[in-house]
Amino acid sequence: MLDGIYDLFESVMTPHYSNAEGSQRIAERIDVHSFDHRPELEGARVAIFGIMDGRKSGDNEGCSEGPQRIRECLYKLTPHAHWQTTIDLGDLRPGVTEADTSAAVQSVVSELTQQGIVPVILGGGQDLTTSMYRALEPFGKPVQLVTLDARLDFGADPDQGTSRNFMNDIILHEPNYLFSYTNIGHQGYLTDPDTLDLLEKMQFESIRLGQAVDRPEWMEPTLRDADLVSIDTGVIRGSDHAANAFSGPNGIDAKTICQLARYAGLSDQLKAIGVFEHNPDLDNRDLGAQLIGQVVWHILDGIYAQKSDYPKCPLSEYAKYVVDLSEIEQAVTFYKSGKSDRWWMEIPYPGNKNQTHLAGCSYEDYVEASQGKMPDRWWKIIQKLN
């Protein structure tokens, strides 16, 4: 299907900008699908594409026009010094039905990821995260999913899938290959306590807005382990991004969302990432589109700066630290990368100590273990392995 992938896309016009400052623009570096040119996919590192379908976004349906506005703001930015081959496939043609669009997204993401190309998706509705998730099934491996959202998208009518309850489809999908799910940035007054209880019972997690904003660096290990990342622009506070019908006075600020986006891109496990629900109908002077363009810039910056750490290199290349927690008769093995100074910890499967799971962690987790206390991160992960 890879040869015919462009049949699913509308070409886009590359904007032209004045060059009064004398700096280069991304528009001059990115290889764009235009009416007379189809970029070569072989050898590409990243493929950007838009999805102009917001039919399941409820009051935010104007997000169907978001991709082009984001693209125009992204293209005027200065390209990265360590630029790698990046193509713009254009905008995926909306299907006759929402199911048709979903199937097309799944097909495209599946083809790209199996070729080692990272799709960066400009949405459209966040319900299409489900299609991205299903696209990873051919890998035959457990998937670690991270969403950034002010609300937890569960509940409502299970027969009416929307951007507000798409997680139902992922949780209930068969076969079930979802190993872990973490949401970053939920706001307590927008969250049903029963949903939080449900997540806890399923060994999933949601990190509150306050923690994400106060210590964004603590989010790095979670994003480092992610195979799939989905960002709802409604997670950003309204004063920084009003272009979402569900934006509110609280949320992640502009600086922090860019920082988290770079952490996501830095993940050597990242297979696909989407930024959804930007609604240009609600955007004053394209300030929201400018921010989302910068978010995408930081995603690319992270991807280009990946260190080829785990799982792309053997553990023998890491410094190894073993901490013996004698009080609970458990030794914890930590690994530190000499290339990135990032840390991992090795967690044995209960009942099978010959099989282990390597999870991203922080230096603070190592210090905590060195002081005789098992890190919370260790406990949370071993519960998932049961």
Stockholm file with secondary structure:
# STOCKHOLM 1.0

chainA/1-386         MLDGIYDLFESVMTPHYSNAEGSQRIAERIDVHSFDHRPELEGARVAIFGIMDGRKSGDNEGCSEGPQRIRECLYKLTPHAHWQTTIDLGDLRPGVTEADTSAAVQSVVSELTQQGIVPVILGGGQDLTTSMYRALEPFGKPVQLVTLDARLDFGADPDQGTSRNFMNDIILHEPNYLFSYTNIGHQGYLTDPDTLDLLEKMQFESIRLGQAVDRPEWMEPTLRDADLVSIDTGVIRGSDHAANAFSGPNGIDAKTICQLARYAGLSDQLKAIGVFEHNPDLDNRDLGAQLIGQVVWHILDGIYAQKSDYPKCPLSEYAKYVVDLSEIEQAVTFYKSGKSDRWWMEIPYPGNKNQTHLAGCSYEDYVEASQGKMPDRWWKIIQKLN
#=GR chainA/1-386 SS CGGGGGGGEECCCCCCCCCTTCCCCGGGTSEECBTTBCCCCTTCSEEEEEECCCTTSGGGGGGGGHHHHHHHHHHTSCCCTTCCCEEEEEEECCCSSHHHHHHHHHHHHHHHHHTTCEEEEECSCGGGHHHHHHHTGGGCSCEEEEEECSSCCCCSCTTSCCTTTTHHHHHHCSSCCEEEEEEEEECGGGSCHHHHHHHHHTTCEEEEHHHHHHCGGGGHHHHHTCSEEEEEGGGBCTTTCCCSTTCCSSSBCHHHHHHHHHHHHHCTTCCEEEEECCCGGGCSTTHHHHHHHHHHHHHHHHHHTCCCCTTSSCGGGSEEEEEEEGGGTEEEEEEECTTTCCEEEEEEETTEEEEEEEEEECHHHHHHHHTTCCCHHHHHHHHHHC
#=GC SS_cons         CGGGGGGGEECCCCCCCCCTTCCCCGGGTSEECBTTBCCCCTTCSEEEEEECCCTTSGGGGGGGGHHHHHHHHHHTSCCCTTCCCEEEEEEECCCSSHHHHHHHHHHHHHHHHHTTCEEEEECSCGGGHHHHHHHTGGGCSCEEEEEECSSCCCCSCTTSCCTTTTHHHHHHCSSCCEEEEEEEEECGGGSCHHHHHHHHHTTCEEEEHHHHHHCGGGGHHHHHTCSEEEEEGGGBCTTTCCCSTTCCSSSBCHHHHHHHHHHHHHCTTCCEEEEECCCGGGCSTTHHHHHHHHHHHHHHHHHHTCCCCTTSSCGGGSEEEEEEEGGGTEEEEEEECTTTCCEEEEEEETTEEEEEEEEEECHHHHHHHHTTCCCHHHHHHHHHHC
//
